[in-house]
Amino acid sequence: MAHIKPKGSFVALVTPMNTDGSIDFEGFRTLLNWHEENGTEAVLIMGSTGEVSMLSPEERRQIITETAKMKSGRMLFYYGCTGNNTETTIDYVRYAKAEGGDGAIIAAPAYICADNDAITDYAWEVCDAVDFPIGFYNNPPRVKTDLHWNDILKLARHPNMVVLKESTTRVGQVAQVCAAKPDMAIMCCCSPNLGLVIPTMALGGDGTANMTGNIIPREMAVISKKWETGEDAFACREAWLTNLPMLHFAYSAINPVAVKTLMRAIGLPAGPLRKPLKPIDGPALQAGLDAVTRLGLDQRYGFKINPSAIAAE
């Protein structure tokens, strides 16, 4: 049976934490319910936005176990399963499947700077090991490895590889992948600096795997809707241009620093960043608060702006 592929707004969720740094599972529940109510079609739990590289193996498994119990069937629950080597990655994918997840996202293991052939083989081996929907995150700024479209199209031939998240600046690469019409969902990062969203959607992309949906889920749902009519295209363009202040704010610091700091300041469950990450403050945070009020997000979502919630960390 073919796997269900994600589409629309696929939000890389923050990992909410309590003031003592432990995982806030009730915060997870609140955020997941909020996203279901506001148009998010899939969530990635423990992506880079979820501070996954700073979670312990025990925390990662606990997060999978506890959040999978919160599924209602209205959203797909994907889990970030990249380990520091192939076997560890496979173990995380197996665990996500066993606990009831809907899919896994993997990237090249960090720091090792493996070449494209090695990472293509790694991703294929993970797909071979577990019959489970897998997505590949091509994110060279984080891991250096940068798959060419030929590598991506090779992976797309595996029946378990169901989604690509592209985080390069190469519209030409997205075009080559779209032109091949692979049996996978084609998505991109929502960074306005990379500039892939409008070209990806125009070329036939299936949505965005985004971070800014942590703040503007309804708006990202509009931006991320596959273009089937001219109205879809015009709505996407309008929502993109209108929300540029928030999109730029979200990427004003390494993720999830800006997003998580702002979420805490407007009353969404987020909690502190895990050290050594530090929250932004002063004019940097004010830019986000200004965007909230200018875009009417406080009225639309009932945000309660309280910058003093950002305690010194």
Contacts in CASP RR format, 6 or more apart in sequence:
PFRMAT RR
TARGET T0000
AUTHOR 0000-0000-0000
METHOD contacts of the structure
MODEL  1
MAHIKPKGSFVALVTPMNTDGSIDFEGFRTLLNWHEENGTEAVLIMGSTG
EVSMLSPEERRQIITETAKMKSGRMLFYYGCTGNNTETTIDYVRYAKAEG
GDGAIIAAPAYICADNDAITDYAWEVCDAVDFPIGFYNNPPRVKTDLHWN
DILKLARHPNMVVLKESTTRVGQVAQVCAAKPDMAIMCCCSPNLGLVIPT
MALGGDGTANMTGNIIPREMAVISKKWETGEDAFACREAWLTNLPMLHFA
YSAINPVAVKTLMRAIGLPAGPLRKPLKPIDGPALQAGLDAVTRLGLDQR
YGFKINPSAIAAE
2 159 0 8 1.000
2 183 0 8 1.000
3 132 0 8 1.000
3 133 0 8 1.000
3 159 0 8 1.000
3 160 0 8 1.000
3 162 0 8 1.000
4 76 0 8 1.000
4 102 0 8 1.000
4 133 0 8 1.000
4 162 0 8 1.000
5 133 0 8 1.000
5 162 0 8 1.000
5 163 0 8 1.000
5 184 0 8 1.000
5 185 0 8 1.000
5 206 0 8 1.000
6 41 0 8 1.000
6 42 0 8 1.000
6 76 0 8 1.000
6 78 0 8 1.000
6 162 0 8 1.000
6 163 0 8 1.000
6 185 0 8 1.000
6 187 0 8 1.000
6 206 0 8 1.000
6 209 0 8 1.000
7 41 0 8 1.000
7 42 0 8 1.000
7 185 0 8 1.000
7 206 0 8 1.000
7 207 0 8 1.000
7 226 0 8 1.000
8 41 0 8 1.000
8 42 0 8 1.000
8 206 0 8 1.000
8 207 0 8 1.000
8 208 0 8 1.000
8 221 0 8 1.000
8 224 0 8 1.000
8 225 0 8 1.000
8 226 0 8 1.000
9 39 0 8 1.000
9 40 0 8 1.000
9 41 0 8 1.000
9 42 0 8 1.000
9 207 0 8 1.000
9 208 0 8 1.000
9 210 0 8 1.000
9 213 0 8 1.000
9 217 0 8 1.000
9 220 0 8 1.000
9 221 0 8 1.000
9 223 0 8 1.000
9 224 0 8 1.000
10 40 0 8 1.000
10 41 0 8 1.000
10 42 0 8 1.000
10 43 0 8 1.000
10 44 0 8 1.000
10 76 0 8 1.000
10 78 0 8 1.000
10 163 0 8 1.000
10 165 0 8 1.000
10 187 0 8 1.000
10 207 0 8 1.000
10 208 0 8 1.000
10 209 0 8 1.000
10 210 0 8 1.000
10 224 0 8 1.000
11 35 0 8 1.000
11 40 0 8 1.000
11 42 0 8 1.000
11 43 0 8 1.000
11 44 0 8 1.000
11 210 0 8 1.000
11 211 0 8 1.000
11 213 0 8 1.000
11 214 0 8 1.000
11 217 0 8 1.000
11 220 0 8 1.000
12 43 0 8 1.000
12 44 0 8 1.000
12 47 0 8 1.000
12 48 0 8 1.000
12 49 0 8 1.000
12 50 0 8 1.000
12 209 0 8 1.000
12 210 0 8 1.000
12 211 0 8 1.000
12 214 0 8 1.000
13 31 0 8 1.000
13 32 0 8 1.000
13 35 0 8 1.000
13 43 0 8 1.000
13 44 0 8 1.000
13 45 0 8 1.000
13 47 0 8 1.000
13 49 0 8 1.000
13 50 0 8 1.000
13 214 0 8 1.000
14 31 0 8 1.000
14 49 0 8 1.000
14 50 0 8 1.000
14 51 0 8 1.000
14 214 0 8 1.000
14 256 0 8 1.000
14 259 0 8 1.000
14 260 0 8 1.000
14 263 0 8 1.000
14 270 0 8 1.000
15 23 0 8 1.000
15 28 0 8 1.000
15 45 0 8 1.000
15 46 0 8 1.000
15 50 0 8 1.000
15 51 0 8 1.000
15 52 0 8 1.000
15 55 0 8 1.000
15 63 0 8 1.000
16 23 0 8 1.000
16 24 0 8 1.000
16 27 0 8 1.000
16 28 0 8 1.000
16 30 0 8 1.000
16 31 0 8 1.000
16 269 0 8 1.000
16 270 0 8 1.000
16 271 0 8 1.000
17 23 0 8 1.000
17 24 0 8 1.000
17 270 0 8 1.000
17 271 0 8 1.000
17 272 0 8 1.000
17 274 0 8 1.000
18 24 0 8 1.000
18 271 0 8 1.000
19 271 0 8 1.000
19 272 0 8 1.000
19 311 0 8 1.000
21 271 0 8 1.000
21 272 0 8 1.000
21 274 0 8 1.000
23 59 0 8 1.000
23 62 0 8 1.000
23 63 0 8 1.000
23 66 0 8 1.000
24 269 0 8 1.000
24 271 0 8 1.000
25 66 0 8 1.000
25 67 0 8 1.000
26 269 0 8 1.000
27 269 0 8 1.000
28 45 0 8 1.000
28 63 0 8 1.000
28 66 0 8 1.000
28 67 0 8 1.000
28 70 0 8 1.000
28 269 0 8 1.000
29 70 0 8 1.000
30 269 0 8 1.000
31 268 0 8 1.000
31 269 0 8 1.000
32 43 0 8 1.000
32 67 0 8 1.000
32 70 0 8 1.000
32 75 0 8 1.000
34 217 0 8 1.000
34 268 0 8 1.000
35 43 0 8 1.000
35 75 0 8 1.000
35 217 0 8 1.000
36 72 0 8 1.000
36 74 0 8 1.000
36 75 0 8 1.000
38 217 0 8 1.000
38 218 0 8 1.000
38 221 0 8 1.000
38 301 0 8 1.000
39 217 0 8 1.000
39 218 0 8 1.000
39 221 0 8 1.000
40 75 0 8 1.000
40 213 0 8 1.000
40 217 0 8 1.000
40 220 0 8 1.000
40 221 0 8 1.000
41 75 0 8 1.000
41 76 0 8 1.000
41 221 0 8 1.000
41 224 0 8 1.000
42 75 0 8 1.000
42 76 0 8 1.000
42 77 0 8 1.000
42 78 0 8 1.000
42 102 0 8 1.000
43 75 0 8 1.000
43 76 0 8 1.000
43 77 0 8 1.000
43 78 0 8 1.000
44 78 0 8 1.000
44 79 0 8 1.000
44 80 0 8 1.000
44 105 0 8 1.000
44 209 0 8 1.000
45 63 0 8 1.000
45 64 0 8 1.000
45 67 0 8 1.000
45 77 0 8 1.000
45 78 0 8 1.000
45 79 0 8 1.000
45 80 0 8 1.000
46 52 0 8 1.000
46 55 0 8 1.000
46 60 0 8 1.000
46 63 0 8 1.000
46 64 0 8 1.000
46 79 0 8 1.000
46 80 0 8 1.000
47 80 0 8 1.000
47 105 0 8 1.000
48 139 0 8 1.000
48 142 0 8 1.000
48 255 0 8 1.000
48 256 0 8 1.000
49 211 0 8 1.000
49 214 0 8 1.000
49 255 0 8 1.000
49 256 0 8 1.000
49 259 0 8 1.000
50 256 0 8 1.000
51 256 0 8 1.000
51 273 0 8 1.000
51 274 0 8 1.000
51 277 0 8 1.000
52 60 0 8 1.000
52 80 0 8 1.000
52 82 0 8 1.000
53 110 0 8 1.000
54 274 0 8 1.000
54 277 0 8 1.000
55 63 0 8 1.000
55 274 0 8 1.000
60 92 0 8 1.000
61 95 0 8 1.000
63 79 0 8 1.000
64 79 0 8 1.000
64 95 0 8 1.000
64 96 0 8 1.000
64 99 0 8 1.000
64 101 0 8 1.000
65 99 0 8 1.000
67 77 0 8 1.000
68 77 0 8 1.000
68 99 0 8 1.000
68 100 0 8 1.000
68 101 0 8 1.000
71 77 0 8 1.000
71 100 0 8 1.000
71 101 0 8 1.000
71 102 0 8 1.000
76 102 0 8 1.000
76 103 0 8 1.000
77 100 0 8 1.000
77 101 0 8 1.000
77 102 0 8 1.000
77 103 0 8 1.000
78 101 0 8 1.000
78 102 0 8 1.000
78 103 0 8 1.000
78 104 0 8 1.000
78 105 0 8 1.000
78 133 0 8 1.000
78 135 0 8 1.000
79 92 0 8 1.000
79 96 0 8 1.000
79 101 0 8 1.000
79 103 0 8 1.000
79 104 0 8 1.000
79 105 0 8 1.000
80 92 0 8 1.000
80 96 0 8 1.000
80 104 0 8 1.000
80 105 0 8 1.000
80 106 0 8 1.000
81 89 0 8 1.000
81 92 0 8 1.000
81 93 0 8 1.000
81 96 0 8 1.000
81 104 0 8 1.000
81 105 0 8 1.000
81 106 0 8 1.000
82 89 0 8 1.000
82 92 0 8 1.000
82 105 0 8 1.000
82 106 0 8 1.000
82 107 0 8 1.000
82 108 0 8 1.000
82 109 0 8 1.000
82 110 0 8 1.000
82 137 0 8 1.000
83 89 0 8 1.000
83 92 0 8 1.000
83 109 0 8 1.000
84 109 0 8 1.000
84 110 0 8 1.000
84 111 0 8 1.000
85 109 0 8 1.000
86 122 0 8 1.000
86 125 0 8 1.000
86 126 0 8 1.000
89 106 0 8 1.000
89 109 0 8 1.000
89 122 0 8 1.000
89 126 0 8 1.000
90 125 0 8 1.000
90 126 0 8 1.000
90 129 0 8 1.000
90 130 0 8 1.000
92 104 0 8 1.000
93 104 0 8 1.000
93 106 0 8 1.000
93 126 0 8 1.000
93 129 0 8 1.000
93 130 0 8 1.000
93 132 0 8 1.000
93 134 0 8 1.000
94 129 0 8 1.000
94 130 0 8 1.000
96 103 0 8 1.000
96 104 0 8 1.000
96 132 0 8 1.000
97 103 0 8 1.000
97 104 0 8 1.000
97 130 0 8 1.000
97 132 0 8 1.000
102 133 0 8 1.000
103 132 0 8 1.000
103 133 0 8 1.000
103 134 0 8 1.000
103 135 0 8 1.000
104 132 0 8 1.000
104 133 0 8 1.000
104 134 0 8 1.000
104 135 0 8 1.000
105 134 0 8 1.000
105 135 0 8 1.000
105 136 0 8 1.000
105 137 0 8 1.000
105 163 0 8 1.000
105 165 0 8 1.000
105 209 0 8 1.000
106 123 0 8 1.000
106 126 0 8 1.000
106 134 0 8 1.000
106 135 0 8 1.000
106 136 0 8 1.000
106 137 0 8 1.000
107 136 0 8 1.000
107 137 0 8 1.000
107 138 0 8 1.000
107 139 0 8 1.000
107 142 0 8 1.000
107 143 0 8 1.000
108 114 0 8 1.000
108 119 0 8 1.000
108 122 0 8 1.000
108 139 0 8 1.000
108 143 0 8 1.000
108 144 0 8 1.000
108 145 0 8 1.000
109 122 0 8 1.000
109 143 0 8 1.000
110 142 0 8 1.000
110 143 0 8 1.000
111 143 0 8 1.000
113 143 0 8 1.000
113 144 0 8 1.000
113 145 0 8 1.000
114 122 0 8 1.000
114 145 0 8 1.000
115 145 0 8 1.000
116 145 0 8 1.000
116 146 0 8 1.000
116 147 0 8 1.000
116 148 0 8 1.000
116 151 0 8 1.000
119 145 0 8 1.000
119 147 0 8 1.000
119 151 0 8 1.000
120 147 0 8 1.000
120 151 0 8 1.000
120 154 0 8 1.000
120 155 0 8 1.000
123 134 0 8 1.000
123 136 0 8 1.000
123 155 0 8 1.000
123 161 0 8 1.000
124 154 0 8 1.000
124 155 0 8 1.000
124 158 0 8 1.000
126 134 0 8 1.000
127 134 0 8 1.000
127 155 0 8 1.000
127 158 0 8 1.000
127 160 0 8 1.000
127 161 0 8 1.000
128 158 0 8 1.000
128 160 0 8 1.000
130 160 0 8 1.000
131 160 0 8 1.000
132 160 0 8 1.000
133 160 0 8 1.000
133 162 0 8 1.000
133 163 0 8 1.000
134 158 0 8 1.000
134 160 0 8 1.000
134 161 0 8 1.000
134 162 0 8 1.000
134 163 0 8 1.000
135 161 0 8 1.000
135 162 0 8 1.000
135 163 0 8 1.000
135 164 0 8 1.000
135 165 0 8 1.000
135 184 0 8 1.000
136 147 0 8 1.000
136 152 0 8 1.000
136 155 0 8 1.000
136 161 0 8 1.000
136 163 0 8 1.000
136 164 0 8 1.000
136 165 0 8 1.000
137 165 0 8 1.000
137 167 0 8 1.000
137 209 0 8 1.000
138 146 0 8 1.000
138 147 0 8 1.000
138 152 0 8 1.000
138 164 0 8 1.000
138 165 0 8 1.000
138 166 0 8 1.000
138 167 0 8 1.000
138 168 0 8 1.000
139 165 0 8 1.000
139 167 0 8 1.000
139 189 0 8 1.000
140 146 0 8 1.000
140 167 0 8 1.000
140 168 0 8 1.000
141 167 0 8 1.000
146 168 0 8 1.000
147 155 0 8 1.000
148 173 0 8 1.000
149 173 0 8 1.000
149 176 0 8 1.000
149 177 0 8 1.000
149 180 0 8 1.000
152 164 0 8 1.000
152 173 0 8 1.000
152 177 0 8 1.000
152 182 0 8 1.000
153 176 0 8 1.000
153 177 0 8 1.000
153 180 0 8 1.000
153 182 0 8 1.000
155 161 0 8 1.000
156 164 0 8 1.000
156 177 0 8 1.000
156 180 0 8 1.000
156 182 0 8 1.000
156 183 0 8 1.000
156 184 0 8 1.000
157 182 0 8 1.000
159 183 0 8 1.000
161 184 0 8 1.000
162 184 0 8 1.000
162 185 0 8 1.000
163 184 0 8 1.000
163 185 0 8 1.000
163 186 0 8 1.000
163 187 0 8 1.000
163 206 0 8 1.000
163 209 0 8 1.000
164 177 0 8 1.000
164 184 0 8 1.000
164 185 0 8 1.000
164 186 0 8 1.000
164 187 0 8 1.000
165 187 0 8 1.000
165 188 0 8 1.000
165 189 0 8 1.000
165 209 0 8 1.000
166 173 0 8 1.000
166 174 0 8 1.000
166 177 0 8 1.000
166 186 0 8 1.000
166 187 0 8 1.000
166 188 0 8 1.000
166 189 0 8 1.000
166 196 0 8 1.000
166 200 0 8 1.000
167 188 0 8 1.000
167 189 0 8 1.000
167 191 0 8 1.000
167 194 0 8 1.000
167 196 0 8 1.000
168 194 0 8 1.000
168 196 0 8 1.000
169 194 0 8 1.000
169 195 0 8 1.000
169 196 0 8 1.000
171 196 0 8 1.000
171 199 0 8 1.000
171 200 0 8 1.000
171 203 0 8 1.000
174 186 0 8 1.000
174 188 0 8 1.000
174 196 0 8 1.000
174 199 0 8 1.000
174 200 0 8 1.000
174 203 0 8 1.000
174 205 0 8 1.000
175 199 0 8 1.000
175 203 0 8 1.000
177 186 0 8 1.000
178 186 0 8 1.000
178 200 0 8 1.000
178 203 0 8 1.000
178 204 0 8 1.000
178 205 0 8 1.000
185 205 0 8 1.000
185 206 0 8 1.000
185 207 0 8 1.000
186 200 0 8 1.000
186 204 0 8 1.000
186 205 0 8 1.000
186 206 0 8 1.000
186 207 0 8 1.000
187 200 0 8 1.000
187 205 0 8 1.000
187 206 0 8 1.000
187 207 0 8 1.000
187 208 0 8 1.000
187 209 0 8 1.000
188 194 0 8 1.000
188 196 0 8 1.000
188 197 0 8 1.000
188 200 0 8 1.000
188 205 0 8 1.000
188 207 0 8 1.000
188 208 0 8 1.000
188 209 0 8 1.000
189 196 0 8 1.000
189 208 0 8 1.000
189 209 0 8 1.000
189 210 0 8 1.000
189 211 0 8 1.000
190 197 0 8 1.000
190 208 0 8 1.000
190 209 0 8 1.000
190 210 0 8 1.000
190 211 0 8 1.000
190 212 0 8 1.000
190 213 0 8 1.000
190 220 0 8 1.000
190 223 0 8 1.000
190 247 0 8 1.000
190 250 0 8 1.000
191 247 0 8 1.000
191 251 0 8 1.000
192 244 0 8 1.000
192 247 0 8 1.000
192 248 0 8 1.000
192 251 0 8 1.000
193 248 0 8 1.000
193 251 0 8 1.000
197 208 0 8 1.000
197 223 0 8 1.000
197 240 0 8 1.000
198 236 0 8 1.000
198 237 0 8 1.000
198 240 0 8 1.000
200 207 0 8 1.000
200 208 0 8 1.000
201 207 0 8 1.000
201 208 0 8 1.000
201 223 0 8 1.000
201 224 0 8 1.000
201 226 0 8 1.000
201 227 0 8 1.000
201 233 0 8 1.000
201 236 0 8 1.000
202 227 0 8 1.000
202 233 0 8 1.000
204 226 0 8 1.000
204 227 0 8 1.000
205 226 0 8 1.000
205 227 0 8 1.000
206 226 0 8 1.000
207 224 0 8 1.000
207 225 0 8 1.000
207 226 0 8 1.000
208 220 0 8 1.000
208 223 0 8 1.000
208 224 0 8 1.000
210 220 0 8 1.000
210 224 0 8 1.000
211 250 0 8 1.000
211 251 0 8 1.000
211 255 0 8 1.000
211 256 0 8 1.000
211 259 0 8 1.000
212 220 0 8 1.000
212 243 0 8 1.000
212 246 0 8 1.000
212 247 0 8 1.000
212 250 0 8 1.000
212 259 0 8 1.000
213 219 0 8 1.000
213 220 0 8 1.000
214 250 0 8 1.000
214 256 0 8 1.000
214 259 0 8 1.000
214 260 0 8 1.000
214 263 0 8 1.000
214 268 0 8 1.000
215 246 0 8 1.000
215 250 0 8 1.000
215 259 0 8 1.000
215 262 0 8 1.000
215 263 0 8 1.000
215 266 0 8 1.000
215 268 0 8 1.000
215 292 0 8 1.000
215 297 0 8 1.000
216 243 0 8 1.000
216 246 0 8 1.000
216 295 0 8 1.000
216 297 0 8 1.000
218 300 0 8 1.000
219 239 0 8 1.000
219 242 0 8 1.000
219 243 0 8 1.000
219 246 0 8 1.000
222 235 0 8 1.000
222 236 0 8 1.000
222 239 0 8 1.000
223 236 0 8 1.000
223 239 0 8 1.000
223 240 0 8 1.000
223 243 0 8 1.000
225 232 0 8 1.000
225 235 0 8 1.000
225 236 0 8 1.000
226 232 0 8 1.000
227 233 0 8 1.000
227 236 0 8 1.000
240 247 0 8 1.000
242 295 0 8 1.000
243 295 0 8 1.000
245 287 0 8 1.000
245 288 0 8 1.000
245 290 0 8 1.000
245 291 0 8 1.000
245 294 0 8 1.000
245 295 0 8 1.000
246 288 0 8 1.000
246 291 0 8 1.000
246 292 0 8 1.000
246 295 0 8 1.000
246 297 0 8 1.000
249 258 0 8 1.000
249 262 0 8 1.000
249 287 0 8 1.000
249 288 0 8 1.000
249 291 0 8 1.000
250 258 0 8 1.000
250 259 0 8 1.000
251 258 0 8 1.000
252 258 0 8 1.000
252 280 0 8 1.000
252 284 0 8 1.000
252 287 0 8 1.000
253 280 0 8 1.000
253 284 0 8 1.000
254 277 0 8 1.000
256 273 0 8 1.000
257 273 0 8 1.000
257 277 0 8 1.000
257 278 0 8 1.000
257 279 0 8 1.000
257 280 0 8 1.000
258 280 0 8 1.000
258 284 0 8 1.000
258 288 0 8 1.000
260 270 0 8 1.000
260 271 0 8 1.000
260 273 0 8 1.000
260 279 0 8 1.000
261 270 0 8 1.000
261 273 0 8 1.000
261 279 0 8 1.000
261 280 0 8 1.000
261 281 0 8 1.000
261 285 0 8 1.000
261 310 0 8 1.000
262 285 0 8 1.000
262 288 0 8 1.000
262 289 0 8 1.000
262 292 0 8 1.000
263 269 0 8 1.000
263 270 0 8 1.000
263 271 0 8 1.000
264 270 0 8 1.000
264 271 0 8 1.000
264 272 0 8 1.000
264 279 0 8 1.000
264 309 0 8 1.000
264 310 0 8 1.000
265 285 0 8 1.000
265 289 0 8 1.000
265 305 0 8 1.000
265 306 0 8 1.000
265 307 0 8 1.000
265 309 0 8 1.000
265 310 0 8 1.000
266 289 0 8 1.000
266 292 0 8 1.000
266 297 0 8 1.000
266 298 0 8 1.000
266 303 0 8 1.000
266 304 0 8 1.000
266 305 0 8 1.000
266 306 0 8 1.000
267 303 0 8 1.000
267 304 0 8 1.000
267 306 0 8 1.000
267 309 0 8 1.000
268 303 0 8 1.000
272 279 0 8 1.000
272 311 0 8 1.000
272 313 0 8 1.000
273 279 0 8 1.000
273 313 0 8 1.000
275 313 0 8 1.000
278 313 0 8 1.000
279 285 0 8 1.000
279 310 0 8 1.000
279 313 0 8 1.000
281 307 0 8 1.000
281 310 0 8 1.000
285 307 0 8 1.000
285 310 0 8 1.000
286 307 0 8 1.000
289 305 0 8 1.000
289 307 0 8 1.000
291 297 0 8 1.000
292 298 0 8 1.000
292 303 0 8 1.000
292 305 0 8 1.000
293 305 0 8 1.000
297 303 0 8 1.000
298 304 0 8 1.000
298 305 0 8 1.000
END
